[in-house]
Amino acid sequence: MHANYLDTLDWGILIAYFLILIGIGIWASLKRKKGSSLFLAERSLKWHHIGFSMWGTNVGPSMLIASASAGFTTGIVSGNYAWYAFVFICLLAFVFAPRYLGARITTLPEFMGRRFGQSTRNILAWYTIVTILISWLALTLFAGGILIRQVFDIPMWQSALILLVISAFFTMAGGLKAVAYTNVFQMLLLIFVSATLTIAGLYKVGGVSALAEAVPADYWNLFRPNDDPAFPWLPIILGYPIMGVWFWCTDQSMVQPVLAAKNLKEGQMGANFTGWLKILDVPLYILPGIICLALYPGLKNPDEAYMTMVTNLFPVGMVGLVLAVLTAALISTVGSALNALSTVFTMDIYVKKFRPLANQKEIIRTGHVVTVAGALISVIITIAIDSIKGLNLFNVFQSVLGFIAPPMAAVFLFGIFWKRTTTRAANAALTVGTAFSMGVGILYLWVFPAEEYTAWPHFMMLSFYLFVVISAGMILVSLLDKHRQECTLNMKKVMEKPAKSVLIGWALLIIVMTGLYIFFNGY
């Protein structure tokens, strides 16, 4: 698909869309109180902003392309990444959010710094910066670059740069508030476009029952036998929680909207709303891939499933809208990541170590500099990723996250649940544990690649084993540590009982999710 697929009408819609978006960005930045913090939107976010923001950060174009591709090759089993998440979003709402909001922190390294002291905060701040650069910025730009390269036929570095310039504009102009406002608008449009695609596809196949007959029966199972090479059930049940805790409860880019909640109730309702939105991932992003298999079974490259559906089923004008929405989803992910990056660097490193007395103006200026620097570094990483081995890196990256997650998940869980965890144990997990985890990852991906060496367990299982080893290490170090200083953070949490509406919302979500898991098994 190249630029000649785009009609004059498509171009018109693409340009109009970006003008509206820039308008929203300017409006949000004018509404921001002069000199107020860029980072936490003056702690004013309500539940719908939080839900759309978390979901918007989570749904990048990489996810659209990868989900449709997974639907095309294996059916709805990859929906576990979306549906199993509700357990960990629930953990965020009831275990982590009350403590985060009670401590009134801006960043998660700051929270762990209060629990374990300054040394942990420093390590965690750099750790967070590196993960944002690799897993959020470079990866998203890489996916977006592929998309833009497919359409406009320009090299990777140019497409990454264009996306960055627009994202950086939002982050610098309006901070988190602009990102949150534009997210709501973009997510509604994304839901509309993807739903239209699914409905148009179902209509063309001849309805739900015709689709069910056109694809293999096991395409409708969420759990597959344990000898399934791609998605065995045990590694999903044991391994996903490690990624789930890291991603939904301790990752700055994901948790930032909750930190900016008006109060605990809005934060818990916002998390609940994210859980409901995650249900849509399967019908909106995975189902088009399954429909694509029914309609175009001869498709050579599964990664093209989404765009194949778009170009074949949508009229002129709609193609422009889809491209606008995909680019926008990209910008919302990059915008959230840049904002998280500048928050952590400015508050945890610059203010804490170099300029404790910095005024608001200096802090905002530093935030802007970091945004630009982070943007440039991520373009370099993106070009490096692109030069390795093209597209099949998507699978590689699912597993990369599996190797980043164990140390972080262990430190946060022990920091909150086990009073006797010591600073030395936390720092050892973040340094030695990370080196060990990443070392195993490098062996798994490059040195003795899993495709050739069948002795490797499934990467989700590997993630679980790494977590167990790091946890055992933390327990050992804590028990042997002679200089055991007591927990410095009074881990006071917002002690209010969850509001009735919050409990009802979560109870309903748990019932619905259990029902879905029962329904989509045994085919």
Secondary structure, 3 states (H helix, E strand, C coil): CCHHHCCHHHHHHHHHHHHHHHHHHHHHHHHCCCCCCCCCHHHCECHHHHHHHHHHHHCCHHHHHHHHHHHHHHHHHHHHHHHCCHHHHHHHHHHHHHHHHHHCCCCHHHHHHHHHCHHHHHHHHHHHHHHHHHHHHHHHHHHHHHHHHHHHCCCHHHHHHHHHHHHHHHHHHHHHHHHHHHHHHHHHHHHHHHHHHHHHHHHHHCCHHHHHHHCCHHHHCCCECCCCCCCEHHHHHHHHHHHHHHHHHHCHHHHHHHHCECCHHHHHHHHHHHHHHHHCHHHHHHHHHHHHHHHCCCCCCHHHHHHHHHHHHCCCCHHHHHHHHHHHHHHHHHHHHHHHHHHHHHHHHHHHHHCCCCCHHHHHHHHHHHHHHHHHHHHHHHHHHHHHHHHHHHHHHHHHHHHHHHHHHHHHHHHHHCCCCCHHHHHHHHHHHHHHHHHHHHHHHHHCCCCCCCCCCCHHHHHHHHHHHHHHHHHHHHHHCCCCCCCCCCCCCCCCCCCHHHHHHHHHHHHHHHHHHHHCCCC
